[in-house]
Amino acid sequence: MEQCQRDCQWLKQLKFPDGFAFNISRCVNTQEVRLFGVKSHDCHIFMQSLIPIAFRDLLPKQVWEPLVEISEFFRALCAPVIQVNDMAIWQERIVEIIFKLERIFPPSFFDSMEYLVIHLPYEARVGGPMQFRWMYPFER
């Protein structure tokens, strides 16, 4: 619990460049050790950038590595320039990453939404970069 409070304190002091992400200090409750009021774009930034850093010392290696891999997957998927060959590789790797996550989390965690990421590399190959198709400008 002490490590979680330190991580919340770290998040409370974290600063981002203007326009990159949200002001996370407003969304951190250090007493209850939780985040609240976080929008989907903010979760996206958290997933891409903060998970590899925030949980490195908190989680065991076999749990932390699949989370970093899925973070890298989303970073590659949302890049401004997408290489078709890279998406073909990610198409295979995401299945392995989901399998690793299935070994960590209980079966009740997984519903159809968690498996939809398997189709995202194909959509990126067909539709191009994600930034032209995502909803974040409308949410803010």
CNS distance restraints for C-alpha pairs under 8 A (distance, minus, plus):
assign (resid   1 and name CA) (resid   5 and name CA) 6.34 0.50 0.50
assign (resid   2 and name CA) (resid   6 and name CA) 6.29 0.50 0.50
assign (resid   3 and name CA) (resid   7 and name CA) 6.21 0.50 0.50
assign (resid   3 and name CA) (resid  58 and name CA) 6.82 0.50 0.50
assign (resid   4 and name CA) (resid   8 and name CA) 6.19 0.50 0.50
assign (resid   4 and name CA) (resid  33 and name CA) 6.69 0.50 0.50
assign (resid   4 and name CA) (resid  58 and name CA) 7.89 0.50 0.50
assign (resid   5 and name CA) (resid   9 and name CA) 6.11 0.50 0.50
assign (resid   5 and name CA) (resid  30 and name CA) 6.19 0.50 0.50
assign (resid   5 and name CA) (resid  31 and name CA) 7.84 0.50 0.50
assign (resid   5 and name CA) (resid  33 and name CA) 6.00 0.50 0.50
assign (resid   6 and name CA) (resid  10 and name CA) 6.11 0.50 0.50
assign (resid   7 and name CA) (resid  11 and name CA) 6.17 0.50 0.50
assign (resid   7 and name CA) (resid  54 and name CA) 6.77 0.50 0.50
assign (resid   8 and name CA) (resid  12 and name CA) 6.05 0.50 0.50
assign (resid   8 and name CA) (resid  28 and name CA) 6.54 0.50 0.50
assign (resid   8 and name CA) (resid  29 and name CA) 7.40 0.50 0.50
assign (resid   8 and name CA) (resid  30 and name CA) 5.64 0.50 0.50
assign (resid   8 and name CA) (resid  33 and name CA) 6.31 0.50 0.50
assign (resid   8 and name CA) (resid  34 and name CA) 7.48 0.50 0.50
assign (resid   9 and name CA) (resid  13 and name CA) 6.47 0.50 0.50
assign (resid   9 and name CA) (resid  30 and name CA) 6.47 0.50 0.50
assign (resid  10 and name CA) (resid  14 and name CA) 6.26 0.50 0.50
assign (resid  11 and name CA) (resid  24 and name CA) 6.72 0.50 0.50
assign (resid  11 and name CA) (resid  25 and name CA) 6.56 0.50 0.50
assign (resid  11 and name CA) (resid  28 and name CA) 7.12 0.50 0.50
assign (resid  12 and name CA) (resid  24 and name CA) 6.43 0.50 0.50
assign (resid  12 and name CA) (resid  25 and name CA) 4.14 0.50 0.50
assign (resid  12 and name CA) (resid  26 and name CA) 7.60 0.50 0.50
assign (resid  12 and name CA) (resid  28 and name CA) 6.03 0.50 0.50
assign (resid  13 and name CA) (resid  25 and name CA) 6.44 0.50 0.50
assign (resid  14 and name CA) (resid  24 and name CA) 7.12 0.50 0.50
assign (resid  14 and name CA) (resid  25 and name CA) 7.08 0.50 0.50
assign (resid  15 and name CA) (resid  23 and name CA) 7.15 0.50 0.50
assign (resid  15 and name CA) (resid  24 and name CA) 7.77 0.50 0.50
assign (resid  16 and name CA) (resid  20 and name CA) 6.48 0.50 0.50
assign (resid  16 and name CA) (resid  21 and name CA) 6.20 0.50 0.50
assign (resid  16 and name CA) (resid  22 and name CA) 7.50 0.50 0.50
assign (resid  16 and name CA) (resid  23 and name CA) 7.42 0.50 0.50
assign (resid  17 and name CA) (resid  21 and name CA) 7.28 0.50 0.50
assign (resid  21 and name CA) (resid  41 and name CA) 7.69 0.50 0.50
assign (resid  21 and name CA) (resid  42 and name CA) 6.17 0.50 0.50
assign (resid  21 and name CA) (resid  45 and name CA) 6.73 0.50 0.50
assign (resid  22 and name CA) (resid  42 and name CA) 6.13 0.50 0.50
assign (resid  23 and name CA) (resid  27 and name CA) 7.58 0.50 0.50
assign (resid  24 and name CA) (resid  28 and name CA) 6.54 0.50 0.50
assign (resid  27 and name CA) (resid  35 and name CA) 5.43 0.50 0.50
assign (resid  27 and name CA) (resid  36 and name CA) 5.13 0.50 0.50
assign (resid  27 and name CA) (resid  37 and name CA) 5.89 0.50 0.50
assign (resid  27 and name CA) (resid  38 and name CA) 6.57 0.50 0.50
assign (resid  28 and name CA) (resid  33 and name CA) 7.51 0.50 0.50
assign (resid  28 and name CA) (resid  34 and name CA) 6.12 0.50 0.50
assign (resid  28 and name CA) (resid  35 and name CA) 4.77 0.50 0.50
assign (resid  28 and name CA) (resid  36 and name CA) 6.60 0.50 0.50
assign (resid  29 and name CA) (resid  33 and name CA) 5.64 0.50 0.50
assign (resid  29 and name CA) (resid  34 and name CA) 5.44 0.50 0.50
assign (resid  29 and name CA) (resid  35 and name CA) 6.20 0.50 0.50
assign (resid  29 and name CA) (resid  36 and name CA) 7.63 0.50 0.50
assign (resid  30 and name CA) (resid  34 and name CA) 6.83 0.50 0.50
assign (resid  38 and name CA) (resid  42 and name CA) 6.01 0.50 0.50
assign (resid  38 and name CA) (resid  43 and name CA) 6.69 0.50 0.50
assign (resid  39 and name CA) (resid  43 and name CA) 6.36 0.50 0.50
assign (resid  40 and name CA) (resid  44 and name CA) 6.16 0.50 0.50
assign (resid  40 and name CA) (resid 136 and name CA) 7.55 0.50 0.50
assign (resid  41 and name CA) (resid  45 and name CA) 6.33 0.50 0.50
assign (resid  41 and name CA) (resid 136 and name CA) 5.90 0.50 0.50
assign (resid  42 and name CA) (resid  46 and name CA) 6.11 0.50 0.50
assign (resid  43 and name CA) (resid  47 and name CA) 5.95 0.50 0.50
assign (resid  44 and name CA) (resid  48 and name CA) 6.10 0.50 0.50
assign (resid  45 and name CA) (resid  49 and name CA) 5.71 0.50 0.50
assign (resid  45 and name CA) (resid  50 and name CA) 7.18 0.50 0.50
assign (resid  46 and name CA) (resid  50 and name CA) 4.85 0.50 0.50
assign (resid  46 and name CA) (resid  51 and name CA) 6.27 0.50 0.50
assign (resid  47 and name CA) (resid  51 and name CA) 5.65 0.50 0.50
assign (resid  47 and name CA) (resid  71 and name CA) 5.72 0.50 0.50
assign (resid  47 and name CA) (resid  74 and name CA) 7.82 0.50 0.50
assign (resid  48 and name CA) (resid  71 and name CA) 4.86 0.50 0.50
assign (resid  48 and name CA) (resid  72 and name CA) 6.81 0.50 0.50
assign (resid  48 and name CA) (resid  74 and name CA) 6.28 0.50 0.50
assign (resid  48 and name CA) (resid  75 and name CA) 5.63 0.50 0.50
assign (resid  49 and name CA) (resid  53 and name CA) 7.52 0.50 0.50
assign (resid  49 and name CA) (resid  71 and name CA) 7.43 0.50 0.50
assign (resid  50 and name CA) (resid  54 and name CA) 5.65 0.50 0.50
assign (resid  51 and name CA) (resid  55 and name CA) 5.84 0.50 0.50
assign (resid  51 and name CA) (resid  56 and name CA) 7.90 0.50 0.50
assign (resid  51 and name CA) (resid  67 and name CA) 7.19 0.50 0.50
assign (resid  51 and name CA) (resid  68 and name CA) 6.86 0.50 0.50
assign (resid  51 and name CA) (resid  71 and name CA) 7.23 0.50 0.50
assign (resid  52 and name CA) (resid  56 and name CA) 6.08 0.50 0.50
assign (resid  52 and name CA) (resid  64 and name CA) 7.59 0.50 0.50
assign (resid  52 and name CA) (resid  67 and name CA) 7.33 0.50 0.50
assign (resid  52 and name CA) (resid  68 and name CA) 5.27 0.50 0.50
assign (resid  52 and name CA) (resid  71 and name CA) 7.40 0.50 0.50
assign (resid  54 and name CA) (resid  58 and name CA) 7.68 0.50 0.50
assign (resid  55 and name CA) (resid  59 and name CA) 5.76 0.50 0.50
assign (resid  55 and name CA) (resid  64 and name CA) 6.82 0.50 0.50
assign (resid  56 and name CA) (resid  61 and name CA) 7.91 0.50 0.50
assign (resid  56 and name CA) (resid  64 and name CA) 6.41 0.50 0.50
assign (resid  59 and name CA) (resid  63 and name CA) 6.23 0.50 0.50
assign (resid  59 and name CA) (resid  64 and name CA) 5.68 0.50 0.50
assign (resid  60 and name CA) (resid  64 and name CA) 6.06 0.50 0.50
assign (resid  61 and name CA) (resid  65 and name CA) 5.92 0.50 0.50
assign (resid  62 and name CA) (resid  66 and name CA) 7.23 0.50 0.50
assign (resid  63 and name CA) (resid  67 and name CA) 6.83 0.50 0.50
assign (resid  63 and name CA) (resid 101 and name CA) 7.98 0.50 0.50
assign (resid  63 and name CA) (resid 104 and name CA) 6.62 0.50 0.50
assign (resid  64 and name CA) (resid  68 and name CA) 6.26 0.50 0.50
assign (resid  65 and name CA) (resid  69 and name CA) 6.15 0.50 0.50
assign (resid  66 and name CA) (resid  70 and name CA) 6.18 0.50 0.50
assign (resid  66 and name CA) (resid  97 and name CA) 5.99 0.50 0.50
assign (resid  66 and name CA) (resid 100 and name CA) 6.29 0.50 0.50
assign (resid  66 and name CA) (resid 101 and name CA) 6.41 0.50 0.50
assign (resid  67 and name CA) (resid  71 and name CA) 6.13 0.50 0.50
assign (resid  67 and name CA) (resid 101 and name CA) 7.89 0.50 0.50
assign (resid  68 and name CA) (resid  72 and name CA) 6.17 0.50 0.50
assign (resid  69 and name CA) (resid  73 and name CA) 6.16 0.50 0.50
assign (resid  69 and name CA) (resid  97 and name CA) 6.86 0.50 0.50
assign (resid  70 and name CA) (resid  74 and name CA) 6.31 0.50 0.50
assign (resid  70 and name CA) (resid  94 and name CA) 7.54 0.50 0.50
assign (resid  70 and name CA) (resid  97 and name CA) 6.72 0.50 0.50
assign (resid  71 and name CA) (resid  75 and name CA) 6.23 0.50 0.50
assign (resid  72 and name CA) (resid  76 and name CA) 6.10 0.50 0.50
assign (resid  73 and name CA) (resid  77 and name CA) 6.03 0.50 0.50
assign (resid  73 and name CA) (resid  90 and name CA) 7.02 0.50 0.50
assign (resid  73 and name CA) (resid  94 and name CA) 7.44 0.50 0.50
assign (resid  74 and name CA) (resid  78 and name CA) 6.00 0.50 0.50
assign (resid  75 and name CA) (resid  79 and name CA) 6.14 0.50 0.50
assign (resid  76 and name CA) (resid  82 and name CA) 7.53 0.50 0.50
assign (resid  77 and name CA) (resid  82 and name CA) 7.26 0.50 0.50
assign (resid  77 and name CA) (resid  87 and name CA) 7.73 0.50 0.50
assign (resid  77 and name CA) (resid 120 and name CA) 7.78 0.50 0.50
assign (resid  77 and name CA) (resid 121 and name CA) 6.93 0.50 0.50
assign (resid  77 and name CA) (resid 124 and name CA) 7.08 0.50 0.50
assign (resid  77 and name CA) (resid 129 and name CA) 7.60 0.50 0.50
assign (resid  77 and name CA) (resid 130 and name CA) 7.11 0.50 0.50
assign (resid  78 and name CA) (resid 129 and name CA) 6.62 0.50 0.50
assign (resid  78 and name CA) (resid 130 and name CA) 5.47 0.50 0.50
assign (resid  78 and name CA) (resid 131 and name CA) 6.63 0.50 0.50
assign (resid  79 and name CA) (resid 129 and name CA) 6.87 0.50 0.50
assign (resid  79 and name CA) (resid 130 and name CA) 7.64 0.50 0.50
assign (resid  79 and name CA) (resid 131 and name CA) 7.99 0.50 0.50
assign (resid  80 and name CA) (resid 129 and name CA) 6.00 0.50 0.50
assign (resid  80 and name CA) (resid 130 and name CA) 7.77 0.50 0.50
assign (resid  80 and name CA) (resid 131 and name CA) 6.98 0.50 0.50
assign (resid  81 and name CA) (resid 129 and name CA) 6.35 0.50 0.50
assign (resid  82 and name CA) (resid  86 and name CA) 7.49 0.50 0.50
assign (resid  82 and name CA) (resid  87 and name CA) 7.49 0.50 0.50
assign (resid  82 and name CA) (resid 124 and name CA) 7.58 0.50 0.50
assign (resid  82 and name CA) (resid 125 and name CA) 7.77 0.50 0.50
assign (resid  82 and name CA) (resid 128 and name CA) 6.99 0.50 0.50
assign (resid  82 and name CA) (resid 129 and name CA) 6.08 0.50 0.50
assign (resid  83 and name CA) (resid  87 and name CA) 6.49 0.50 0.50
assign (resid  84 and name CA) (resid  88 and name CA) 6.42 0.50 0.50
assign (resid  84 and name CA) (resid 125 and name CA) 5.75 0.50 0.50
assign (resid  85 and name CA) (resid  89 and name CA) 6.47 0.50 0.50
assign (resid  86 and name CA) (resid  90 and name CA) 6.17 0.50 0.50
assign (resid  87 and name CA) (resid  91 and name CA) 5.97 0.50 0.50
assign (resid  87 and name CA) (resid 121 and name CA) 5.15 0.50 0.50
assign (resid  87 and name CA) (resid 122 and name CA) 7.13 0.50 0.50
assign (resid  87 and name CA) (resid 124 and name CA) 7.30 0.50 0.50
assign (resid  87 and name CA) (resid 125 and name CA) 6.57 0.50 0.50
assign (resid  88 and name CA) (resid  92 and name CA) 6.86 0.50 0.50
assign (resid  88 and name CA) (resid 121 and name CA) 7.04 0.50 0.50
assign (resid  88 and name CA) (resid 122 and name CA) 7.69 0.50 0.50
assign (resid  89 and name CA) (resid  93 and name CA) 6.28 0.50 0.50
assign (resid  90 and name CA) (resid  94 and name CA) 5.75 0.50 0.50
assign (resid  90 and name CA) (resid 121 and name CA) 6.47 0.50 0.50
assign (resid  91 and name CA) (resid  95 and name CA) 7.18 0.50 0.50
assign (resid  91 and name CA) (resid 118 and name CA) 6.68 0.50 0.50
assign (resid  91 and name CA) (resid 119 and name CA) 7.63 0.50 0.50
assign (resid  91 and name CA) (resid 121 and name CA) 5.52 0.50 0.50
assign (resid  91 and name CA) (resid 122 and name CA) 7.09 0.50 0.50
assign (resid  92 and name CA) (resid  96 and name CA) 7.09 0.50 0.50
assign (resid  93 and name CA) (resid  97 and name CA) 6.22 0.50 0.50
assign (resid  94 and name CA) (resid  98 and name CA) 6.07 0.50 0.50
assign (resid  94 and name CA) (resid 117 and name CA) 7.57 0.50 0.50
assign (resid  94 and name CA) (resid 118 and name CA) 6.06 0.50 0.50
assign (resid  95 and name CA) (resid  99 and name CA) 6.23 0.50 0.50
assign (resid  95 and name CA) (resid 118 and name CA) 6.44 0.50 0.50
assign (resid  96 and name CA) (resid 100 and name CA) 6.28 0.50 0.50
assign (resid  97 and name CA) (resid 101 and name CA) 6.24 0.50 0.50
assign (resid  98 and name CA) (resid 102 and name CA) 6.12 0.50 0.50
assign (resid  98 and name CA) (resid 115 and name CA) 7.62 0.50 0.50
assign (resid  99 and name CA) (resid 103 and name CA) 6.52 0.50 0.50
assign (resid 100 and name CA) (resid 104 and name CA) 6.68 0.50 0.50
assign (resid 101 and name CA) (resid 105 and name CA) 6.09 0.50 0.50
assign (resid 102 and name CA) (resid 106 and name CA) 7.05 0.50 0.50
assign (resid 102 and name CA) (resid 107 and name CA) 7.06 0.50 0.50
assign (resid 102 and name CA) (resid 110 and name CA) 7.81 0.50 0.50
assign (resid 105 and name CA) (resid 109 and name CA) 6.41 0.50 0.50
assign (resid 106 and name CA) (resid 110 and name CA) 7.68 0.50 0.50
assign (resid 110 and name CA) (resid 114 and name CA) 5.86 0.50 0.50
assign (resid 110 and name CA) (resid 115 and name CA) 7.75 0.50 0.50
assign (resid 111 and name CA) (resid 115 and name CA) 7.22 0.50 0.50
assign (resid 112 and name CA) (resid 116 and name CA) 6.50 0.50 0.50
assign (resid 113 and name CA) (resid 117 and name CA) 7.63 0.50 0.50
assign (resid 116 and name CA) (resid 120 and name CA) 7.16 0.50 0.50
assign (resid 117 and name CA) (resid 121 and name CA) 7.91 0.50 0.50
assign (resid 119 and name CA) (resid 123 and name CA) 6.48 0.50 0.50
assign (resid 120 and name CA) (resid 124 and name CA) 6.12 0.50 0.50
assign (resid 121 and name CA) (resid 125 and name CA) 6.25 0.50 0.50
assign (resid 122 and name CA) (resid 126 and name CA) 6.25 0.50 0.50
assign (resid 123 and name CA) (resid 127 and name CA) 5.60 0.50 0.50
assign (resid 123 and name CA) (resid 128 and name CA) 7.60 0.50 0.50
assign (resid 124 and name CA) (resid 128 and name CA) 4.98 0.50 0.50
assign (resid 124 and name CA) (resid 129 and name CA) 6.02 0.50 0.50
assign (resid 124 and name CA) (resid 130 and name CA) 6.64 0.50 0.50
assign (resid 129 and name CA) (resid 133 and name CA) 7.76 0.50 0.50
assign (resid 130 and name CA) (resid 134 and name CA) 6.13 0.50 0.50
assign (resid 135 and name CA) (resid 139 and name CA) 6.47 0.50 0.50
assign (resid 136 and name CA) (resid 140 and name CA) 6.36 0.50 0.50
